[in-house]
Amino acid sequence: MKFPELLIQAIQRSEIPLRFEPGAEEAVATPVTELLRAWLASHRPDSTRSEFDDGQKALLDQLLDELDGVREVPN
């Protein structure tokens, strides 16, 4: 399953009454996704200085792809 789908499902299960027009879940999910993207980006190494930094950058790239729905979230 992709992260955007997981987020929409979580919003739909929440106790927040979303009595808006269609697309309300996506409207709520957008700022959450933007916050997560900024948070992840703040942990990106400035430059690749070590194998650890390479690994951290690779993990951040994977997480951002999941956040954007480009790749599936691992089970």
N, CA, C and O of each residue as an XYZ file, in Angstrom:
300
protein
N       0.843     -1.168      0.000
C       0.000      0.000      0.000
C       0.895      1.240      0.000
O       2.010      1.202      0.520
N       0.418      2.311     -0.570
C       1.194      3.539     -0.655
C       0.848      4.479      0.501
O      -0.272      4.469      1.012
N       1.833      5.293      0.905
C       1.666      6.164      2.065
C       0.455      7.089      1.946
O      -0.302      7.210      2.910
N       0.238      7.755      0.791
C      -0.934      8.625      0.704
C      -2.244      7.873      0.981
O      -3.164      8.434      1.576
N      -2.331      6.617      0.554
C      -3.524      5.813      0.832
C      -3.643      5.515      2.323
O      -4.736      5.566      2.887
N      -2.497      5.200      2.967
C      -2.505      4.948      4.407
C      -2.956      6.191      5.176
O      -3.731      6.090      6.128
N      -2.474      7.354      4.764
C      -2.835      8.593      5.436
C      -4.319      8.893      5.272
O      -4.986      9.278      6.232
N      -4.834      8.719      4.071
C      -6.270      8.951      3.834
C      -7.107      7.997      4.686
O      -8.112      8.409      5.264
N      -6.705      6.735      4.769
C      -7.443      5.776      5.599
C      -7.418      6.186      7.064
O      -8.431      6.064      7.753
N      -6.285      6.667      7.550
C      -6.182      7.112      8.941
C      -7.098      8.309      9.189
O      -7.748      8.393     10.231
N      -7.147      9.224      8.239
C      -8.029     10.393      8.380
C      -9.482      9.953      8.375
O     -10.290     10.469      9.147
N      -9.819      9.010      7.518
C     -11.201      8.522      7.453
C     -11.615      7.818      8.741
O     -12.789      7.856      9.110
N     -10.661      7.168      9.442
C     -10.963      6.475     10.691
C     -10.963      7.409     11.896
O     -11.399      7.024     12.981
N     -10.482      8.622     11.711
C     -10.367      9.546     12.834
C     -11.760      9.973     13.305
O     -12.764      9.782     12.620
N     -11.774     10.543     14.472
C     -13.046     11.002     15.037
C     -13.383     12.419     14.604
O     -14.381     12.992     15.041
N     -12.538     12.982     13.738
C     -12.820     14.316     13.223
C     -13.953     14.206     12.207
O     -13.819     13.501     11.206
N     -15.052     14.887     12.450
C     -16.151     14.810     11.480
C     -15.823     15.621     10.227
O     -15.757     16.849     10.261
N     -15.623     14.918      9.143
C     -15.321     15.573      7.869
C     -16.604     15.647      7.047
O     -16.889     14.773      6.228
N     -17.348     16.678      7.277
C     -18.632     16.829      6.594
C     -18.512     17.858      5.473
O     -19.373     18.719      5.295
N     -17.436     17.742      4.738
C     -17.197     18.665      3.647
C     -17.501     17.979      2.332
O     -17.916     16.821      2.300
N     -17.290     18.706      1.254
C     -17.495     18.114     -0.065
C     -16.434     17.047     -0.333
O     -15.463     16.933      0.414
N     -16.621     16.275     -1.390
C     -15.629     15.248     -1.720
C     -14.233     15.856     -1.837
O     -14.057     16.972     -2.326
N     -13.256     15.092     -1.375
C     -11.887     15.566     -1.413
C     -11.418     16.155     -0.096
O     -10.286     16.630      0.002
N     -12.280     16.131      0.926
C     -11.909     16.698      2.221
C     -10.720     15.965      2.821
O      -9.841     16.593      3.409
N     -10.682     14.634      2.678
C      -9.563     13.864      3.236
C      -8.241     14.291      2.615
O      -7.244     14.453      3.319
N      -8.230     14.475      1.293
C      -7.016     14.898      0.612
C      -6.599     16.298      1.067
O      -5.410     16.583      1.205
N      -7.584     17.170      1.299
C      -7.281     18.523      1.761
C      -6.646     18.504      3.147
O      -5.779     19.326      3.440
N      -7.065     17.585      3.990
C      -6.482     17.450      5.319
C      -5.103     16.807      5.216
O      -4.190     17.189      5.949
N      -4.941     15.844      4.324
C      -3.684     15.110      4.190
C      -2.557     15.978      3.616
O      -1.392     15.755      3.947
N      -2.870     16.939      2.784
C      -1.837     17.740      2.125
C      -0.912     18.459      3.109
O       0.305     18.339      2.972
N      -1.432     19.208      4.104
C      -0.504     19.866      5.024
C       0.292     18.882      5.874
O       1.432     19.165      6.243
N      -0.297     17.730      6.189
C       0.428     16.710      6.954
C       1.591     16.186      6.119
O       2.705     16.036      6.619
N       1.328     15.911      4.854
C       2.369     15.422      3.954
C       3.474     16.466      3.789
O       4.655     16.119      3.779
N       3.101     17.740      3.659
C       4.100     18.798      3.522
C       4.955     18.915      4.788
O       6.165     19.123      4.702
N       4.338     18.784      5.944
C       5.077     18.819      7.206
C       6.069     17.667      7.287
O       7.229     17.865      7.648
N       5.613     16.458      6.949
C       6.495     15.292      6.976
C       7.645     15.444      5.983
O       8.779     15.073      6.289
N       7.364     15.987      4.793
C       8.406     16.183      3.782
C       9.469     17.159      4.309
O      10.664     16.909      4.148
N       9.050     18.260      4.931
C      10.006     19.232      5.475
C      10.811     18.622      6.614
O      12.010     18.875      6.731
N      10.162     17.821      7.454
C      10.840     17.182      8.578
C      11.906     16.206      8.079
O      13.032     16.198      8.576
N      11.542     15.388      7.097
C      12.509     14.444      6.542
C      13.658     15.182      5.854
O      14.821     14.811      6.014
N      13.338     16.214      5.098
C      14.376     16.960      4.381
C      15.356     17.623      5.346
O      16.526     17.805      5.008
N      14.896     17.985      6.538
C      15.791     18.628      7.504
C      16.862     17.671      8.016
O      17.861     18.113      8.585
N      16.671     16.375      7.823
C      17.636     15.368      8.265
C      18.591     14.922      7.158
O      19.442     14.061      7.381
N      18.454     15.506      5.968
C      19.319     15.133      4.843
C      20.720     15.691      5.079
O      20.876     16.875      5.377
N      21.735     14.843      4.946
C      23.111     15.340      5.103
C      23.414     16.407      4.043
O      22.963     16.309      2.901
N      24.185     17.427      4.443
C      24.539     18.492      3.504
C      25.331     17.950      2.322
O      25.076     18.308      1.172
N      26.276     17.098      2.611
C      27.056     16.472      1.553
C      27.406     15.058      2.013
O      27.354     14.742      3.202
N      27.753     14.243      1.073
C      28.097     12.863      1.384
C      29.539     12.830      1.879
O      30.482     13.008      1.108
N      29.690     12.598      3.191
C      31.020     12.591      3.772
C      31.437     11.203      4.250
O      32.616     10.957      4.506
N      30.472     10.303      4.368
C      30.800      8.983      4.894
C      29.774      7.968      4.390
O      28.772      8.320      3.766
N      30.057      6.706      4.680
C      29.094      5.664      4.322
C      27.795      5.855      5.099
O      26.715      5.576      4.578
N      27.892      6.328      6.340
C      26.684      6.589      7.134
C      25.822      7.642      6.435
O      24.609      7.473      6.312
N      26.448      8.727      5.977
C      25.705      9.775      5.279
C      25.071      9.233      3.995
O      23.943      9.589      3.655
N      25.806      8.365      3.281
C      25.245      7.735      2.078
C      24.003      6.927      2.427
O      22.984      7.006      1.740
N      24.100      6.144      3.509
C      22.963      5.336      3.934
C      21.792      6.187      4.382
O      20.640      5.879      4.076
N      22.086      7.267      5.115
C      21.017      8.148      5.576
C      20.321      8.808      4.392
O      19.096      8.919      4.364
N      21.117      9.248      3.409
C      20.526      9.863      2.216
C      19.662      8.857      1.459
O      18.577      9.204      0.992
N      20.129      7.625      1.333
C      19.352      6.587      0.637
C      18.039      6.318      1.363
O      16.993      6.173      0.730
N      18.094      6.250      2.692
C      16.869      6.017      3.469
C      15.912      7.189      3.311
O      14.712      6.984      3.125
N      16.417      8.406      3.381
C      15.554      9.572      3.217
C      14.922      9.597      1.828
O      13.748      9.938      1.687
N      15.691      9.238      0.804
C      15.137      9.169     -0.551
C      14.003      8.149     -0.619
O      12.971      8.401     -1.242
N      14.197      7.004      0.022
C      13.158      5.971      0.038
C      11.916      6.467      0.769
O      10.799      6.283      0.285
N      12.100      7.089      1.924
C      10.957      7.592      2.692
C      10.205      8.682      1.938
O       8.975      8.723      1.971
N      10.934      9.562      1.261
C      10.274     10.606      0.479
C       9.508     10.014     -0.696
O       8.424     10.493     -1.028
N      10.057      8.976     -1.333
C       9.328      8.292     -2.410
C       8.042      7.660     -1.874
O       7.005      7.707     -2.535
N       8.108      7.075     -0.688
C       6.909      6.495     -0.074
C       5.898      7.596      0.254
O       4.700      7.435      0.023
N       6.384      8.705      0.788
C       5.522      9.828      1.138
C       4.788     10.358     -0.082
O       3.612     10.712     -0.007
N       5.493     10.409     -1.206
C       4.899     10.913     -2.452
C       4.068      9.864     -3.185
O       3.426     10.175     -4.188
N       4.074      8.619     -2.692
C       3.301      7.573     -3.351
C       3.998      6.975     -4.559
O       3.370      6.291     -5.367
N       5.295      7.229     -4.686
C       6.061      6.701     -5.810
C       6.359      5.218     -5.613
O       6.436      4.459     -6.579
N       6.526      4.809     -4.350
C       6.815      3.404     -4.052
C       5.926      2.946     -2.911
O       5.414      3.744     -2.127
N       5.761      1.638     -2.848
C       4.922      1.035     -1.819
C       5.600      1.117     -0.452
O       6.828      1.125     -0.360
N       4.805      1.175      0.591
C       5.313      1.104      1.953
C       5.565     -0.352      2.255
O       4.689     -1.184      2.018
N       6.759     -0.699      2.781
C       7.036     -2.115      3.091
C       6.077     -2.634      4.151
O       5.620     -1.884      5.014
N       5.781     -3.911      4.076
C       4.889     -4.523      5.075
C       5.629     -4.828      6.341
O       5.041     -5.344      7.291
